[in-house]
Every structure is written in structure tokens, then in C-alpha cells.
Amino acid sequence: LREQLSRSGDTIFRVEEVAGTGAERFVPVSVLAALRREGLERLAALRASRVPEHRILPEDPAARYPGVRLTEADNVTNRLAEAFYRDHGVTEIEPPLELARETTGRCVMRTAYCLRRELGECLKRNPRLAGELWLERDRFRYRLEFDCARCEMCLIDEKESICRSC
């Protein structure tokens, strides 16, 4: 009886305890299985009928954003986001890189993944590779800029085509 009623099958439920009386009588396993399935189906139906109440809190117009200026890195890409930030005290919003016509000379990616560190050439630990490092892919070229104090690397878009026919 306990073994049969302890199973919950492919349901979201887990049976933690089985307590029963009248175990001195024989009950076919098929009847126990049917009772168990029916009980789990009723539990699932009851759970589905009791949808928790979700309340959306009113927006507090007095809530101020911590700063008054957002940079391209804050990635404000649509008018609704811009309106939200302006409603909360932001006065300057730079357009994000995704909307910029030109990215030459700008940091297009900042990351804590440092190629110098991965190559064993960290500038803090006597590197053998001095000077600038570059990443090139297809016809694109990026200069790597390192901020060792913050242990970050930045890819600067150089827009110099390395393909002579491009």
C-alpha cells in the first residue's frame, strides 16, 4: 500500500509521507494505482484553479535614477526606454552603438576576458609582448586596449580594412 501510494509519476508533485488506515484489507494494485492517479489529477486541477493574484505596483514618479547621464554603454535603443529614463531624472542620453552610423575609434566591446592574461602576457607581470595588440577577422580590424587597474579589455573599432580589394 505505502509503496504504491508513494509514487507520483510524471507529475509536479512529490509524495513525502503516506499514512493510511484499513491496511488489514486486501486492495488490488490496479485499484490503488487508479486511486493514486485520480488523486494526483484532482490536486493538479485544484492547483490550476487557484491562480495567485499578481498585482502590478503603481509606478513611483518620484523615484530618481541614480545618475543624470547615460552613455552608449547603457544601450537605450527605443523611445519608450528613453521616456522612462527622462521621467526619472536623466537629462543626457547618448545613442547606443547599435544606432550609431559610425563606430570608428570607439570601444565596441568591453570585457573582463583579457587576452594578455590568457596568453600569459599580463602587463602587471613582466610581459614579453610590448606594444599594441590587434584582432583581425575577415576585413575587420580591432585594436585591443587594456585597463589593467580594472582588469578589463576593450575592442576599439579601427575600420581599417585589411583587405586591399575592399
C-alpha positions in Angstrom: 0.0 0.0 0.0 2.7 2.5 1.0 4.9 1.7 -2.0 2.0 2.1 -4.5 0.8 5.4 -3.0 4.3 6.8 -2.7 4.7 7.1 -6.4 3.9 10.4 -8.2 4.9 9.5 -11.7 5.4 12.4 -14.2 3.6 15.0 -12.1 4.9 18.1 -10.4 4.2 16.6 -7.1 6.4 14.7 -4.7 4.9 12.3 -2.1 6.7 12.8 1.2 4.6 10.8 3.5 1.9 8.1 3.3 -0.4 7.5 6.2 -3.3 5.0 5.9 -5.7 3.0 8.0 -7.6 -0.1 7.0 -4.4 -1.7 5.6 -5.5 -5.0 7.0 -7.8 -5.5 4.0 -6.6 -6.5 0.6 -6.8 -3.9 -2.2 -5.7 -4.8 -5.7 -2.7 -2.9 -7.0 -4.8 -1.7 -10.1 -7.3 -0.1 -7.7 -4.6 1.6 -5.7 -3.0 2.9 -8.9 -6.3 4.2 -10.2 -6.9 6.0 -6.8 -3.4 7.5 -6.8 -3.8 8.8 -10.4 -7.2 10.3 -9.6 -5.9 11.9 -6.5 -2.9 13.5 -8.4 -5.2 14.7 -11.2 -7.5 16.3 -8.6 -4.5 18.0 -6.9 -3.3 19.3 -10.3 -6.8 20.6 -11.1 -7.1 22.3 -7.7 -3.7 23.9 -8.1 -4.6 25.2 -11.6 -7.8 26.7 -10.4 -6.0 28.7 -7.7 -4.1 31.2 -9.7 -2.1 33.5 -7.5 -3.0 37.2 -7.6 -0.4 39.3 -9.3 -0.6 43.0 -8.6 1.4 45.5 -10.5 2.6 48.2 -8.2 1.9 51.7 -9.4 5.0 53.5 -10.8 6.5 56.0 -8.4 7.2 59.1 -10.4 9.3 60.4 -7.6 11.8 57.6 -8.0 15.0 59.1 -9.4 17.6 57.3 -11.5 21.0 57.3 -9.7 22.6 59.5 -12.4 21.6 62.2 -14.8 23.7 61.0 -17.8 23.5 57.7 -19.7 26.3 56.6 -22.1 26.2 54.5 -25.2 27.0 51.5 -22.9 23.7 51.9 -21.2 22.1 50.8 -24.5 18.9 53.0 -24.6 17.6 51.9 -28.0 14.0 52.9 -28.2 11.7 55.9 -27.4 9.9 54.1 -24.5 13.2 53.4 -22.7 14.3 57.0 -23.3 11.0 58.3 -22.0 11.3 56.1 -18.9 14.8 57.4 -18.1 13.8 61.1 -18.7 10.8 60.7 -16.4 13.1 59.5 -13.7 15.6 62.4 -13.9 18.1 61.5 -16.7 18.9 64.6 -18.8 21.6 63.3 -21.2 21.2 60.1 -23.2 23.9 59.1 -25.7 22.7 57.0 -28.6 23.8 53.4 -28.3 26.4 51.8 -30.7 23.7 49.8 -32.4 22.1 53.0 -33.7 25.4 54.9 -34.4 26.3 55.5 -38.1 30.0 55.2 -37.3 31.9 53.3 -34.7 35.4 54.1 -35.8 37.7 54.8 -32.8 35.0 53.7 -30.3 35.0 50.8 -27.9 32.6 48.3 -29.4 33.1 45.7 -26.6 34.4 45.8 -23.1 35.1 42.5 -21.3 36.7 41.1 -18.2 38.2 38.4 -20.5 41.7 39.6 -21.1 43.7 38.1 -24.0 47.0 39.3 -22.4 46.2 37.4 -19.3 45.2 34.3 -21.2 48.4 34.4 -23.2 50.5 34.8 -20.0 51.4 38.3 -21.1 49.7 40.3 -18.4 51.1 43.8 -18.2 51.3 43.6 -14.4 53.6 40.5 -14.6 56.6 41.5 -16.9 55.2 40.6 -20.3 57.4 39.8 -23.3 54.8 41.2 -25.8 55.1 45.0 -25.6 53.1 47.4 -27.8 49.7 47.3 -29.2 47.7 44.1 -29.9 45.1 43.8 -32.7 42.4 41.4 -33.6 41.6 40.9 -37.2 38.7 38.9 -38.7 37.8 38.9 -42.4 38.1 42.6 -43.4 37.6 44.0 -39.8 40.4 45.2 -37.5 40.1 46.0 -33.8 42.8 47.5 -31.6 42.9 46.0 -28.1 43.0 48.5 -25.2 43.8 47.2 -21.7 42.6 48.7 -18.4 44.8 46.8 -16.0 43.6 48.6 -12.9 40.1 47.2 -13.6 41.4 44.0 -15.3 39.3 44.7 -18.4 40.0 44.7 -22.2 38.2 46.8 -24.8 38.0 46.3 -28.5 38.4 49.6 -30.4 36.9 49.6 -33.9 39.6 50.9 -36.3 37.6 50.4 -39.5 40.9 50.0 -41.4 40.2 47.5 -44.0 43.0 44.9 -44.0 41.7 43.6 -47.3 43.3 45.6 -50.1 40.5 45.0 -52.5 37.7 46.1 -50.1 
